[in-house]
Amino acid sequence: MKSKTNQITITYVIIAVVLATFLYKTTSLFFSPENYLIFNLLKDLILIFVTAFVFRYILSKNENRNKNIFERLENTNSKIRESNQKYDIVAKATSDTIWDWKIPEDKLSWSKGIKTVFGYEENEVGDNSSWWFGNIHPEDSIKMSIKLYSFLEQKTEKWQDEYRFKCADNTYKYVLDRGFLLKDENGKAIRMIGALQDITKQKKEELRLKLLETVILQTKESIVITEATFNKNLLPKIIYVNPAFTNMTGYKPEEIINNSLGLLRGKNTDIGVLKRISQIIKNKEEGILEIKCYKKDKTEFWLRFTLIPIYNAENEISNWVSIQRDVTEEKNQEKEKEQLIKELTQNNKDLKQFSYITSHNLRAPMSNLTGLLNLIEDINIEDSELKEIIEGFNKSTHLLNETIEDLTKVMIIKDNTVVQKESISLKEVFENVFNQVTTQIEIHKPILKLDLEKVSIINTNKAYLESILLNLLTNSLKYKSNDRILKITITARQTDDNTVELNFKDNGIGIDLVKNKDKIFGLYQRFHDYPDSKGLGLYLVKSQVEAMKGTISITSEVDKGTTITLTFKN
């Protein structure tokens, strides 16, 4: 730059000398040489050199100014580069997505966060505000647009809003958007720079806390939060109670906060439970306790509550939470229930004793009556009326004797809580049962179908099983239909869970289960008007099945037949 200035100066001097010489020659034509030669020559040379130095000075100043401008420009470019580097570093460090909106030409650019946070590739990102607004959740878009354009009209500098922004995978993230407005000298908005911050986790946590708050406020359970440690050897100080606590105790929050639950104790409060509470807190363990407490109006009530320790990030107990419930009514019902159970137990004992005494005391007279009736049978009675009376008496006596025997069987089953089991042949059991009803089988001639091949051995009580099958078989024979040949099908199978299932099916007259379902296995329940029907068979069957830890079920239709299913653990 310096050499350039010197070149300009030399050029200027040469031109000036030529010009001065030209002027001198011209002047000499009009003036005498003797008067003006030296004077004009000196004048022109002085003029030339003065102007040359002035011109050089001007060029030097201009050169210095240009140099300063160049240095400032270099400095500015360096700052811009540094600023861009800081911008990239900040954008990476904060994980925010920075946007730059040139408002007049509607040009919008995004930082790399648009990909890292929202998953958009560069070719998927639009360069105007329409793309931005188009990816805002439809429920938030109108509200956000109104707020933004109202902000632009007001021309304030800072703006922020929360909304949901769509990701590349069509899911939405909650964002906090902050913007800064730039204006020209006339106050017109020309540019806006902002940053989207992903607050999805915070928003979900906020919603979760709001839900928890709603639950705490709306629940009928009393919730009390206390400090972690004892307050001067008393119970921990209360820092929060929910509305349910006030409804339960009558104490308002301002009356109980900074106090302890000791405020609820009274004359009948168990001191041992209070010591247990202290022990739980010292041991830092959970606990469920019941204690008699007193409301604000001194009404006595039972309180059941849990103590739960709350740990902070350092795994230290920061608070205790107590969930409480008024169980006064439950305790009263429990007390009544215990009293009722005691009374029922005593009544049951009395009834058993009565049954044993009655059964024992009636056996001897019944044996005597039976013996006398057997003797009378050998006497020839001529009086027809007396003969009829004796026959009726004989029938009633035998019926009473059978009733006593049935009741004795029931008592034996009910008292025998432990039933001895053994491995027995199912086929052998059925043979014994059939031998006992040979006469009835010959009379009714039923079609019998047995399928016992799948289960040969069963682990059960032989006497009970024979009694059960005998009852079921005699019922089928007794309640057969007169319109068709009786068919009895008996099958046995073993299920996957090591259970034996016996199905006893007939095509007899059936039972109306719609009318009799609830009393089908009841004591002395008769479903058919047969003279020799006592209503005891199915009751005995059910009692014996359940004594062997089995189950019994029945399906039946009137005039179609009955199926009884027995299950036993093998």
C-alpha positions as CSV (number, residue, x, y, z in Angstrom):
1,M,0.0,0.0,0.0
2,K,3.0,2.4,0.8
3,S,4.6,1.8,-2.6
4,K,1.3,2.5,-4.3
5,T,1.2,5.9,-2.5
6,N,4.7,6.8,-3.7
7,Q,3.9,5.9,-7.3
8,I,0.9,8.1,-7.2
9,T,3.1,10.9,-5.7
10,I,5.9,10.6,-8.4
11,T,3.3,10.6,-11.1
12,Y,1.7,13.6,-9.7
13,V,5.1,15.5,-9.5
14,I,6.0,14.6,-13.2
15,I,2.6,15.8,-14.3
16,A,2.9,18.9,-12.2
17,V,6.5,19.7,-13.6
18,V,5.3,19.3,-17.2
19,L,2.3,21.5,-16.4
20,A,4.5,24.1,-14.8
21,T,6.9,24.2,-17.7
22,F,4.0,24.5,-20.1
23,L,2.7,27.4,-18.0
24,Y,6.1,29.0,-17.9
25,K,6.5,28.9,-21.7
26,T,3.1,30.3,-22.1
27,T,3.8,33.1,-19.6
28,S,7.1,34.0,-21.3
29,L,5.2,34.9,-24.4
30,F,3.4,37.7,-22.5
31,F,6.0,38.7,-20.0
32,S,9.7,39.7,-20.4
33,P,12.1,37.1,-19.3
34,E,14.1,39.3,-17.2
35,N,11.2,40.0,-14.8
36,Y,9.3,36.8,-14.4
37,L,11.5,33.8,-15.2
38,I,13.0,33.1,-11.9
39,F,10.0,34.2,-10.0
40,N,7.5,32.0,-11.9
41,L,9.9,29.0,-11.9
42,L,10.3,29.1,-8.1
43,K,6.6,29.7,-7.6
44,D,5.7,26.7,-9.7
45,L,8.2,24.4,-8.1
46,I,7.1,25.4,-4.6
47,L,3.5,24.9,-5.7
48,I,4.3,21.5,-7.2
49,F,6.1,20.2,-4.1
50,V,3.6,21.6,-1.7
51,T,0.7,20.1,-3.5
52,A,2.6,16.9,-3.8
53,F,3.2,16.6,-0.1
54,V,-0.4,17.5,0.6
55,F,-1.5,14.9,-1.8
56,R,0.8,12.4,-0.3
57,Y,-0.5,13.3,3.2
58,I,-4.0,12.7,2.0
59,L,-3.1,9.3,0.5
60,S,-1.3,8.3,3.7
61,K,-4.3,9.2,5.8
62,N,-6.5,7.3,3.4
63,E,-4.2,4.3,3.6
64,N,-4.2,4.4,7.4
65,R,-8.0,4.6,7.4
66,N,-8.3,1.6,5.0
67,K,-5.9,-0.3,7.2
68,N,-8.0,0.4,10.3
69,I,-11.1,-0.7,8.5
70,F,-9.4,-3.9,7.3
71,E,-8.2,-4.6,10.8
72,R,-11.7,-4.0,12.2
73,L,-13.1,-6.2,9.5
74,E,-10.7,-9.0,10.4
75,N,-11.5,-8.6,14.0
76,T,-15.2,-8.7,13.3
77,N,-14.9,-11.8,11.2
78,S,-12.9,-13.5,14.0
79,K,-15.6,-12.6,16.5
80,I,-18.2,-14.0,14.1
81,R,-16.3,-17.2,13.8
82,E,-15.9,-17.4,17.5
83,S,-19.5,-16.6,18.0
84,N,-20.5,-19.4,15.6
85,Q,-18.3,-21.8,17.4
86,K,-19.9,-20.9,20.7
87,Y,-23.3,-21.2,19.1
88,D,-22.6,-24.7,17.9
89,I,-21.1,-25.7,21.3
90,V,-24.1,-24.2,23.2
91,A,-26.5,-25.9,20.9
92,K,-24.8,-29.2,21.5
93,A,-24.4,-28.7,25.2
94,T,-28.0,-27.6,25.9
95,S,-29.7,-30.0,23.5
96,D,-32.0,-27.1,22.6
97,T,-33.2,-26.6,19.1
98,I,-32.3,-23.0,18.0
99,W,-34.3,-21.3,15.2
100,D,-33.8,-18.1,13.3
101,W,-36.8,-16.5,11.6
102,K,-36.2,-13.6,9.2
103,I,-39.7,-12.2,9.3
104,P,-40.1,-9.9,6.2
105,E,-39.0,-12.7,3.8
106,D,-40.4,-15.5,6.0
107,K,-37.2,-17.5,6.0
108,L,-36.7,-19.9,8.9
109,S,-33.5,-21.9,9.7
110,W,-33.0,-24.5,12.4
111,S,-30.0,-25.8,14.3
112,K,-28.8,-29.4,14.4
113,G,-31.1,-30.0,17.3
114,I,-34.0,-30.4,14.9
115,K,-32.5,-33.8,14.1
116,T,-31.0,-34.9,17.4
117,V,-34.2,-33.9,19.4
118,F,-37.0,-34.4,16.9
119,G,-35.4,-36.8,14.4
120,Y,-35.8,-34.7,11.2
121,E,-33.3,-35.0,8.4
122,E,-32.1,-31.9,6.7
123,N,-34.2,-32.5,3.5
124,E,-37.3,-32.9,5.7
125,V,-37.1,-29.5,7.3
126,G,-39.0,-26.6,5.8
127,D,-37.5,-23.1,5.5
128,N,-40.5,-21.0,6.4
129,S,-42.9,-20.5,9.2
130,S,-45.6,-22.7,7.6
131,W,-43.6,-25.8,8.3
132,W,-43.1,-24.7,11.9
133,F,-46.7,-24.0,12.5
134,G,-47.8,-27.1,10.6
135,N,-45.9,-29.4,13.0
136,I,-47.5,-27.9,16.1
137,H,-50.2,-30.1,17.7
138,P,-53.6,-29.2,16.3
139,E,-54.9,-28.6,19.8
140,D,-52.1,-26.1,20.5
141,S,-51.6,-24.5,17.1
142,I,-54.3,-21.8,17.2
143,K,-53.5,-20.8,20.7
144,M,-49.8,-20.6,20.0
145,S,-50.3,-18.6,16.8
146,I,-52.5,-16.1,18.4
147,K,-50.0,-15.6,21.2
148,L,-47.1,-15.2,18.8
149,Y,-48.7,-12.7,16.5
150,S,-50.0,-10.7,19.4
151,F,-46.5,-10.6,20.7
152,L,-45.2,-9.4,17.2
153,E,-47.9,-6.7,17.2
154,Q,-46.9,-5.5,20.7
155,K,-43.3,-5.5,19.7
156,T,-42.0,-6.5,23.1
157,E,-38.6,-8.2,23.0
158,K,-39.1,-11.5,24.8
159,W,-41.7,-14.2,24.2
160,Q,-42.2,-17.8,25.4
161,D,-44.9,-20.5,25.2
162,E,-45.4,-24.2,25.8
163,Y,-46.9,-26.5,23.1
164,R,-46.5,-29.9,21.5
165,F,-44.3,-30.2,18.5
166,K,-44.4,-33.2,16.2
167,C,-41.4,-35.5,15.7
168,A,-40.3,-37.2,12.5
169,D,-42.0,-40.5,13.8
170,N,-45.3,-38.6,14.2
171,T,-45.2,-38.6,18.0
172,Y,-45.3,-35.3,19.9
173,K,-43.0,-33.8,22.4
174,Y,-43.8,-31.0,24.9
175,V,-41.5,-28.0,24.2
176,L,-40.8,-24.7,25.9
177,D,-40.2,-22.2,23.2
178,R,-38.4,-18.9,24.1
179,G,-37.9,-16.2,21.5
180,F,-36.1,-12.8,21.2
181,L,-37.3,-10.1,18.8
182,L,-35.0,-7.9,16.7
183,K,-36.3,-4.6,15.3
184,D,-35.0,-2.0,12.8
185,E,-34.5,1.7,13.5
186,N,-38.2,2.3,12.8
187,G,-39.3,-0.3,15.4
188,K,-40.4,-2.8,12.7
189,A,-39.9,-6.5,13.6
190,I,-37.4,-7.9,11.2
191,R,-36.0,-11.0,12.9
192,M,-36.7,-13.4,15.7
193,I,-34.4,-15.9,17.3
194,G,-35.5,-18.6,19.7
195,A,-34.9,-22.0,21.1
196,L,-37.1,-25.1,21.6
197,Q,-36.4,-27.0,24.8
198,D,-37.8,-30.5,25.2
199,I,-39.8,-30.6,28.4
200,T,-41.6,-33.9,27.8
201,K,-40.2,-35.6,30.9
202,Q,-40.9,-32.5,33.1
203,K,-44.5,-32.3,31.7
204,K,-45.1,-36.0,32.3
205,E,-43.8,-35.6,35.8
206,E,-45.9,-32.6,36.3
207,L,-49.0,-34.5,35.1
208,R,-48.1,-37.4,37.4
209,L,-47.7,-35.1,40.4
210,K,-51.0,-33.5,39.6
211,L,-52.6,-36.9,39.4
212,L,-51.1,-37.8,42.7
213,E,-52.2,-34.6,44.2
214,T,-55.8,-35.2,43.0
215,V,-55.7,-38.7,44.4
216,I,-54.4,-37.4,47.8
217,L,-57.0,-34.7,47.9
218,Q,-60.0,-36.8,46.7
219,T,-59.2,-40.1,48.5
220,K,-61.3,-41.1,51.5
221,E,-58.2,-42.4,53.2
222,S,-56.6,-40.0,55.6
223,I,-53.0,-39.2,54.6
224,V,-50.5,-37.6,56.9
225,I,-46.9,-36.7,56.1
226,T,-44.4,-36.1,58.9
227,E,-40.8,-35.2,59.3
228,A,-38.3,-38.0,59.4
229,T,-37.1,-37.6,63.0
230,F,-38.6,-37.3,66.5
231,N,-39.5,-33.8,67.8
232,K,-38.1,-33.6,71.3
233,N,-38.7,-37.3,72.0
234,L,-42.3,-37.0,70.8
235,L,-43.7,-38.4,67.6
236,P,-42.4,-36.7,64.4
237,K,-43.8,-33.3,63.5
238,I,-46.7,-33.3,61.0
239,I,-46.1,-31.2,57.8
240,Y,-49.2,-32.1,55.8
241,V,-52.6,-33.6,56.1
242,N,-55.2,-34.1,53.4
243,P,-58.9,-33.1,53.7
244,A,-59.9,-36.7,54.6
245,F,-57.9,-36.3,57.8
246,T,-60.0,-33.3,58.8
247,N,-63.2,-35.2,57.9
248,M,-62.1,-38.1,60.1
249,T,-60.8,-36.3,63.2
250,G,-62.3,-32.8,63.0
251,Y,-58.8,-31.1,63.2
252,K,-58.2,-28.5,60.6
253,P,-54.7,-28.4,58.9
254,E,-53.6,-25.3,60.8
255,E,-54.5,-27.0,64.1
256,I,-52.5,-30.2,63.4
257,I,-49.6,-29.1,61.3
258,N,-46.4,-28.6,63.4
259,N,-48.0,-30.9,66.0
260,S,-47.8,-34.7,66.2
261,L,-50.3,-37.5,66.0
262,G,-50.0,-37.6,69.8
263,L,-52.8,-35.0,69.7
264,L,-55.2,-37.9,69.0
265,R,-54.4,-39.9,72.1
266,G,-56.7,-40.2,75.1
267,K,-57.5,-42.1,78.3
268,N,-58.1,-45.4,76.5
269,T,-55.2,-45.1,74.0
270,D,-52.9,-48.1,74.3
271,I,-49.4,-46.9,75.4
272,G,-47.9,-50.1,74.0
273,V,-49.0,-49.1,70.5
274,L,-47.4,-45.7,70.9
275,K,-44.1,-47.4,71.9
276,R,-44.5,-49.7,68.9
277,I,-44.8,-46.6,66.6
278,S,-41.6,-45.1,68.1
279,Q,-39.8,-48.5,67.6
280,I,-40.9,-48.6,63.9
281,I,-39.5,-45.1,63.3
282,K,-36.3,-45.9,65.1
283,N,-35.8,-49.1,63.1
284,K,-36.8,-47.4,59.9
285,E,-39.3,-50.1,58.9
286,E,-42.8,-50.2,57.6
287,G,-45.7,-51.0,59.9
288,I,-49.4,-51.5,60.1
289,L,-51.0,-50.7,63.5
290,E,-54.4,-50.2,65.1
291,I,-55.0,-47.8,68.0
292,K,-57.9,-46.3,69.8
293,C,-57.9,-42.5,69.3
294,Y,-60.0,-39.4,70.0
295,K,-61.4,-36.8,67.6
296,K,-61.4,-33.1,68.3
297,D,-64.8,-33.4,69.9
298,K,-63.4,-36.2,72.1
299,T,-65.3,-38.9,70.3
300,E,-63.6,-42.3,70.6
301,F,-62.7,-44.2,67.4
302,W,-60.5,-47.0,66.2
303,L,-57.7,-45.9,63.8
304,R,-55.9,-48.4,61.5
305,F,-52.8,-46.9,59.8
306,T,-49.6,-47.7,58.0
307,L,-46.3,-46.1,58.4
308,I,-44.1,-45.9,55.3
309,P,-40.6,-44.4,55.2
310,I,-39.8,-42.1,52.2
311,Y,-36.2,-42.1,51.0
312,N,-34.4,-39.2,49.2
313,A,-31.7,-39.5,46.5
314,E,-29.0,-40.1,49.1
315,N,-31.0,-43.1,50.4
316,E,-31.8,-41.3,53.6
317,I,-35.3,-41.1,55.2
318,S,-36.7,-37.7,54.4
319,N,-40.3,-38.2,55.6
320,W,-42.8,-40.6,56.9
321,V,-46.2,-41.1,55.2
322,S,-49.1,-42.5,57.2
323,I,-52.3,-43.8,55.4
324,Q,-55.1,-44.0,57.9
325,R,-58.7,-45.3,58.1
326,D,-61.5,-45.1,60.7
327,V,-62.3,-48.8,61.4
328,T,-64.6,-48.3,64.3
329,E,-67.6,-49.9,62.6
330,E,-65.4,-52.7,61.4
331,K,-64.1,-53.3,64.9
332,N,-67.6,-53.3,66.3
333,Q,-68.7,-55.8,63.6
334,E,-65.7,-57.9,64.4
335,K,-66.6,-57.9,68.0
336,E,-70.2,-58.8,67.2
337,K,-68.9,-61.5,64.9
338,E,-66.6,-63.0,67.6
339,Q,-69.6,-63.0,70.0
340,L,-71.8,-64.6,67.4
341,I,-69.1,-67.3,66.6
342,K,-68.8,-68.0,70.3
343,E,-72.6,-68.4,70.7
344,L,-72.8,-70.5,67.5
345,T,-69.9,-72.7,68.7
346,Q,-71.6,-73.2,72.0
347,N,-74.9,-73.9,70.3
348,N,-73.3,-76.4,68.0
349,K,-71.7,-78.2,71.0
350,D,-75.0,-78.2,72.7
351,L,-76.8,-79.6,69.6
352,K,-74.1,-82.3,69.2
353,Q,-74.5,-83.2,72.8
354,F,-78.2,-83.3,72.4
355,S,-78.0,-85.4,69.3
356,Y,-75.7,-87.9,70.9
357,I,-77.8,-88.1,74.0
358,T,-81.0,-88.4,72.0
359,S,-79.5,-91.0,69.7
360,H,-78.1,-93.0,72.6
361,N,-81.2,-92.7,74.8
362,L,-83.5,-93.6,71.9
363,R,-81.6,-96.7,70.8
364,A,-82.5,-98.8,73.8
365,P,-86.3,-98.0,73.7
366,M,-86.3,-98.4,69.9
367,S,-84.6,-101.8,70.3
368,N,-87.2,-102.8,72.9
369,L,-90.1,-101.6,70.7
370,T,-88.7,-103.5,67.7
371,G,-88.4,-106.6,69.8
372,L,-91.9,-106.3,71.2
373,L,-93.3,-105.8,67.6
374,N,-91.4,-108.9,66.5
375,L,-93.1,-110.8,69.3
376,I,-96.5,-109.4,68.4
377,E,-96.1,-110.6,64.8
378,D,-96.2,-114.2,66.2
379,I,-99.5,-113.6,68.0
380,N,-102.7,-114.1,66.1
381,I,-104.9,-111.0,66.5
382,E,-108.5,-111.4,65.6
383,D,-109.5,-107.8,66.1
384,S,-109.1,-106.1,62.7
385,E,-109.0,-102.6,64.2
386,L,-106.3,-103.5,66.7
387,K,-104.4,-105.3,64.0
388,E,-104.4,-102.2,61.8
389,I,-103.2,-100.0,64.7
390,I,-100.4,-102.4,65.4
391,E,-99.4,-102.4,61.7
392,G,-99.3,-98.6,61.7
393,F,-97.4,-98.6,64.9
394,N,-94.9,-101.1,63.4
395,K,-94.4,-99.0,60.3
396,S,-93.9,-95.8,62.4
397,T,-91.4,-97.6,64.6
398,H,-89.3,-98.8,61.7
399,L,-89.4,-95.4,60.1
400,L,-88.3,-93.7,63.4
401,N,-85.5,-96.3,63.7
402,E,-84.3,-95.6,60.2
403,T,-84.3,-91.9,60.9
404,I,-82.2,-92.4,64.1
405,E,-79.8,-94.5,62.1
406,D,-79.6,-91.8,59.3
407,L,-78.9,-89.1,61.8
408,T,-76.2,-91.2,63.4
409,K,-74.6,-91.7,60.0
410,V,-74.6,-87.9,59.4
411,M,-73.1,-87.2,62.9
412,I,-70.4,-89.8,62.2
413,I,-69.5,-88.2,58.9
414,K,-69.5,-84.6,60.3
415,D,-67.4,-85.5,63.3
416,N,-64.9,-87.6,61.4
417,T,-62.7,-84.7,60.0
418,V,-59.9,-87.0,59.1
419,V,-60.9,-89.7,56.6
420,Q,-58.5,-92.6,56.0
421,K,-57.7,-93.2,52.4
422,E,-56.3,-96.3,50.6
423,S,-55.6,-97.4,47.1
424,I,-58.5,-99.5,45.9
425,S,-59.7,-101.1,42.7
426,L,-62.6,-99.1,41.2
427,K,-63.9,-102.2,39.5
428,E,-64.0,-104.1,42.7
429,V,-65.9,-101.3,44.4
430,F,-68.6,-101.4,41.7
431,E,-68.9,-105.2,42.0
432,N,-69.6,-104.9,45.7
433,V,-72.2,-102.2,45.1
434,F,-74.0,-104.2,42.3
435,N,-74.0,-107.3,44.6
436,Q,-76.0,-105.3,47.2
437,V,-78.8,-104.4,44.7
438,T,-78.9,-107.6,42.7
439,T,-82.6,-108.1,43.4
440,Q,-83.6,-104.5,42.3
441,I,-81.5,-104.9,39.1
442,E,-83.3,-108.1,38.2
443,I,-86.6,-106.5,38.8
444,H,-86.0,-103.3,36.8
445,K,-83.5,-104.8,34.2
446,P,-81.7,-101.5,33.4
447,I,-79.1,-101.2,30.6
448,L,-75.8,-100.7,32.4
449,K,-72.8,-99.3,30.7
450,L,-69.5,-99.1,32.6
451,D,-66.3,-97.4,31.3
452,L,-63.7,-97.8,34.0
453,E,-60.7,-98.8,31.9
454,K,-59.0,-95.3,32.1
455,V,-58.9,-95.4,35.9
456,S,-58.2,-98.7,37.5
457,I,-57.0,-97.6,40.9
458,I,-58.3,-94.7,43.0
459,N,-57.0,-93.4,46.3
460,T,-60.0,-92.9,48.6
461,N,-62.0,-94.3,51.5
462,K,-63.6,-97.5,50.4
463,A,-66.6,-97.5,52.7
464,Y,-67.5,-93.9,51.8
465,L,-67.1,-94.5,48.0
466,E,-69.3,-97.7,48.2
467,S,-72.0,-95.8,50.2
468,I,-71.9,-92.9,47.6
469,L,-72.2,-95.3,44.6
470,L,-74.9,-97.3,46.3
471,N,-77.0,-94.2,47.0
472,L,-76.6,-93.0,43.4
473,L,-77.5,-96.4,41.9
474,T,-80.5,-96.9,44.1
475,N,-81.7,-93.4,43.2
476,S,-81.5,-94.2,39.5
477,L,-83.4,-97.4,40.0
478,K,-86.0,-95.7,42.2
479,Y,-86.6,-92.7,40.0
480,K,-86.6,-94.4,36.6
481,S,-89.2,-93.4,33.9
482,N,-92.1,-95.8,33.2
483,D,-92.0,-94.7,29.6
484,R,-88.6,-96.1,28.6
485,I,-86.0,-98.6,29.6
486,L,-83.7,-97.3,32.2
487,K,-80.1,-96.6,31.0
488,I,-77.3,-96.0,33.5
489,T,-73.9,-94.9,32.2
490,I,-70.9,-94.8,34.6
491,T,-67.5,-93.4,33.3
492,A,-64.3,-92.7,35.0
493,R,-61.4,-90.6,33.7
494,Q,-58.3,-88.9,35.0
495,T,-57.7,-85.3,34.2
496,D,-54.3,-83.5,33.7
497,D,-54.2,-82.1,37.3
498,N,-54.1,-85.7,38.8
499,T,-57.9,-85.6,39.5
500,V,-60.3,-88.5,39.0
501,E,-63.7,-87.6,37.6
502,L,-66.7,-90.1,38.0
503,N,-69.8,-89.4,35.9
504,F,-73.0,-91.1,36.9
505,K,-75.7,-90.6,34.2
506,D,-79.3,-91.9,33.9
507,N,-82.4,-91.3,31.7
508,G,-84.8,-91.2,34.6
509,I,-87.6,-88.7,35.5
510,G,-85.0,-86.0,36.4
511,I,-85.2,-83.0,38.8
512,D,-86.5,-79.5,38.2
513,L,-83.3,-77.6,39.0
514,V,-84.9,-74.2,38.3
515,K,-87.2,-74.7,41.3
516,N,-84.8,-76.8,43.5
517,K,-81.3,-75.8,42.6
518,D,-80.5,-74.2,46.0
519,K,-81.8,-77.1,48.1
520,I,-80.8,-80.0,45.9
521,F,-78.2,-81.3,48.5
522,G,-80.2,-80.2,51.5
523,L,-81.2,-82.5,54.4
524,Y,-84.6,-84.1,54.1
525,Q,-85.3,-82.4,50.8
526,R,-87.8,-84.4,48.6
527,F,-88.3,-83.6,45.0
528,H,-90.7,-86.5,44.1
529,D,-93.8,-87.7,45.9
530,Y,-92.7,-91.2,46.4
531,P,-93.7,-93.0,49.6
532,D,-90.2,-94.4,50.4
533,S,-88.4,-91.2,49.6
534,K,-86.7,-89.8,52.7
535,G,-84.7,-86.9,51.1
536,L,-81.5,-88.0,52.8
537,G,-79.5,-89.7,50.0
538,L,-78.0,-86.7,48.2
539,Y,-77.2,-85.0,51.5
540,L,-75.3,-88.0,52.6
541,V,-73.5,-88.3,49.2
542,K,-72.4,-84.6,49.4
543,S,-71.3,-85.0,53.0
544,Q,-69.2,-88.1,52.2
545,V,-67.7,-86.5,49.0
546,E,-66.7,-83.4,50.9
547,A,-65.3,-85.4,53.8
548,M,-62.9,-86.9,51.2
549,K,-62.0,-83.4,49.9
550,G,-63.9,-84.0,46.7
551,T,-66.5,-82.1,44.8
552,I,-70.0,-82.9,43.5
553,S,-72.1,-81.3,40.8
554,I,-75.4,-82.1,39.2
555,T,-77.2,-81.4,35.9
556,S,-80.8,-82.6,35.4
557,E,-83.8,-82.0,33.2
558,V,-87.4,-83.1,34.0
559,D,-88.2,-86.3,32.1
560,K,-84.8,-86.5,30.4
561,G,-82.5,-87.7,33.2
562,T,-79.8,-86.7,35.6
563,T,-76.0,-86.6,35.5
564,I,-73.9,-86.4,38.7
565,T,-70.2,-85.6,38.5
566,L,-67.8,-86.5,41.3
567,T,-64.2,-85.4,41.4
568,F,-61.4,-86.7,43.7
569,K,-57.7,-85.9,44.1
570,N,-56.0,-89.2,43.2
